[in-house]
């Protein structure tokens, strides 16, 4: 009887650990993408992974361009996954498995440390895209409040966003075109042409 009770107690003690471990996939590094998206290899197949419940500033957005601390977030994530000994994906029961871009949604563990939490701690990410009661949401929100209070990363003084030379060139061209088609500009040019024509006529008289 004592042996049976001992077996039951041991089983109850270790079962949660076993159940939790079974929800994780061990993967390897493939490619850096940005602060909240990575590419990994699972059984030699490439998989794009979107970090669950966080959003980092953009680096190459078609309309937003490069946002403050986008590069820092991207470099931080890249360094963590490149140098990790173990990368594990944990799936949340209250989240979809993939998003609309067919990226896998997961908690990303890097050497037993939650990458989403580390990004938020440094002010490189904020909690976002919460469509359910996710496992570590409360933890992330607490760390976000700390980052805000300490004015870390994106919560501190905003760095000036660099303007692309292409945008400056476009603005310059538009200003020239506007000045050419402007009625005032046309009148001014007409006066100049008339004045020059009169001078030329006087020379010949």
C-alpha positions in Angstrom: 0.0 0.0 0.0 2.8 2.4 0.9 4.5 1.7 -2.4 1.3 2.5 -4.4 0.9 5.8 -2.5 4.5 6.7 -3.1 4.1 6.0 -6.9 0.9 8.2 -7.0 2.6 11.1 -5.2 5.7 11.0 -7.4 3.4 10.8 -10.5 1.4 13.9 -9.4 4.6 15.8 -8.7 6.3 15.1 -12.0 3.3 15.1 -14.3 2.9 18.9 -14.7 6.6 19.2 -15.7 6.2 16.5 -18.2 3.0 18.0 -19.6 4.6 21.5 -19.9 7.7 20.1 -21.6 5.6 18.3 -24.2 4.1 21.6 -25.5 7.6 22.8 -26.5 9.4 22.2 -29.8 13.2 22.4 -29.9 14.3 24.2 -33.0 17.5 25.6 -34.4 18.5 29.0 -35.8 17.9 29.7 -39.5 17.7 33.5 -40.2 17.2 36.9 -38.5 14.2 38.8 -39.8 13.3 41.6 -37.3 12.6 42.2 -33.7 9.4 40.2 -33.4 9.9 37.6 -36.2 12.5 34.9 -36.6 13.1 32.0 -38.9 14.0 28.6 -37.4 14.6 25.1 -38.6 12.3 22.3 -37.3 13.2 18.9 -38.6 15.3 20.6 -41.3 12.2 22.6 -42.5 12.2 26.4 -42.4 9.6 27.9 -40.2 8.8 31.6 -39.7 7.9 32.4 -36.1 6.0 35.4 -34.9 6.7 36.1 -31.2 3.4 35.9 -29.4 1.8 38.9 -27.7 4.5 41.5 -28.5 5.2 44.1 -31.1 8.5 45.7 -31.8 9.1 49.0 -33.8 9.4 48.6 -37.6 12.6 48.6 -39.5 11.6 48.3 -43.1 7.9 49.1 -43.3 6.6 50.3 -46.7 4.7 53.3 -45.2 6.1 53.8 -41.6 9.7 53.4 -42.7 12.2 52.9 -39.8 10.8 53.6 -36.4 12.8 54.5 -33.3 14.4 51.5 -31.6 13.4 49.2 -34.5 17.1 48.5 -35.3 17.9 47.9 -31.6 15.1 45.4 -31.2 16.0 43.6 -34.4 19.7 43.4 -33.4 18.8 42.2 -29.9 16.6 39.4 -31.1 19.1 38.4 -33.8 22.0 38.2 -31.3 19.9 36.2 -28.8 18.8 33.5 -31.3 22.1 33.3 -33.2 24.1 32.7 -30.0 21.5 30.5 -28.2 22.4 27.0 -27.3 18.7 26.0 -27.1 15.7 27.6 -28.8 12.3 26.3 -27.8 8.9 27.2 -29.1 6.0 27.0 -26.6 2.5 27.1 -28.0 -0.4 28.7 -26.1 -3.6 26.8 -25.8 -5.6 30.1 -26.1 -3.9 31.3 -29.2 -4.1 30.3 -32.9 -1.2 28.2 -34.1 -0.5 30.5 -37.1 -1.4 34.0 -38.1 -2.9 35.3 -41.4 0.6 35.4 -42.9 1.1 31.7 -42.1 3.7 32.5 -39.4 3.8 30.2 -36.4 2.7 32.0 -33.2 4.7 30.9 -30.2 6.4 31.9 -27.0 10.1 31.8 -27.8 12.4 30.5 -25.1 16.2 31.2 -25.6 18.3 29.2 -23.2 15.4 28.9 -20.7 14.7 32.7 -20.9 11.5 34.1 -22.4 12.5 36.3 -25.4 9.3 38.3 -25.3 9.9 39.2 -21.7 13.5 40.3 -22.4 12.4 42.6 -25.3 9.8 44.3 -23.1 12.2 44.6 -20.1 14.6 46.7 -22.4 11.8 48.8 -23.8 12.3 47.3 -27.3 8.7 45.9 -27.5 5.2 46.4 -26.1 2.4 44.0 -25.4 0.1 43.7 -28.4 -2.2 41.5 -30.4 -3.9 40.0 -27.4 -6.8 37.9 -28.7 -7.1 35.6 -25.7 -6.0 34.9 -22.1 -2.5 34.0 -22.9 -0.2 32.2 -20.5 2.4 35.0 -19.9 0.3 38.1 -20.7 0.3 39.3 -17.0 4.0 38.9 -16.7 4.6 41.0 -19.9 2.3 43.7 -18.8 4.1 44.0 -15.4 7.5 44.3 -17.2 6.0 46.9 -19.6 4.9 49.1 -16.7 8.4 48.9 -15.2 10.0 49.8 -18.6 7.6 52.8 -18.9 8.3 54.0 -15.3 12.1 53.8 -16.0 11.7 55.3 -19.5 13.6 52.5 -21.2 13.9 52.2 -24.9 10.8 53.3 -26.8 9.3 54.7 -23.6 12.2 57.2 -23.1 13.0 60.2 -25.2 12.2 59.5 -28.8 15.1 59.5 -31.2 14.7 61.4 -34.4 13.7 59.2 -37.3 16.0 59.5 -40.3 14.4 60.7 -43.5 15.3 58.7 -46.6 17.2 60.6 -49.3 14.6 59.3 -51.8 11.8 61.0 -49.9 13.8 64.3 -50.0 14.3 63.9 -53.7 10.6 63.3 -54.3 9.7 66.4 -52.2 12.2 68.5 -54.2 10.8 67.4 -57.5 7.2 68.0 -56.4 8.2 71.6 -55.3 9.7 72.2 -58.7 6.6 70.9 -60.5 4.3 72.9 -58.3 6.3 76.1 -58.9 6.2 75.5 -62.7 2.5 75.0 -62.8 1.7 77.8 -60.3 -0.2 80.7 -62.0 2.0 83.2 -60.2 5.1 81.5 -61.6 3.7 81.6 -65.1 2.9 85.3 -64.9 6.3 86.1 -63.6 7.9 84.1 -66.5 5.7 85.9 -69.0 6.8 89.3 -67.7 10.4 88.3 -67.9 10.0 87.0 -71.5 8.2 90.2 -72.5 10.8 92.4 -70.9 13.6 90.5 -72.7 11.7 90.7 -76.0 11.3 94.5 -75.7 15.1 94.8 -75.1 15.8 92.8 -78.2 13.4 94.9 -80.3 15.0 98.1 -79.1 18.4 96.9 -80.2 17.1 96.5 -83.7 15.3 99.8 -83.9 
